[in-house]
Amino acid sequence: MVPLLLLLIVIIVLFFKGLKDNSEKNLKLLNALALFTFVFGVLGFVVGLLGALEAISANTVPISPQILAGGLKVSLISPAFGMVIFLIGKLFSIILTWKKA
């Protein structure tokens, strides 16, 4: 979650920089970072899910559905946060594109 938060801060800084100096390079970087944030969130989900499945397969005691559902709920926080940051980045990109025209 910390890398996603840092990427959000960078996207916000790029947006305010783009308000002052609206260049094509700034817009492309903003779009690329927004997409990277989304993919990074999905990667966090996949890595966490693989770790959870490895722990489940190593365990000989049956796992209750409540524990499994709770783990899946926690694992979906990372891609949801990445998606929100992606949408914020795309919104900033749309605003800068509209302002440029």
Secondary structure, 3 states (H helix, E strand, C coil): CHHHHHHHHHHHHHHHHHHHCCCHHHHHHHHHHHHHHHHHHHHHHHHHHHHHHHHHHHCCCCCCHHHHHHHHHHHCHHHHHHHHHHHHHHHHHHHHHHHHC
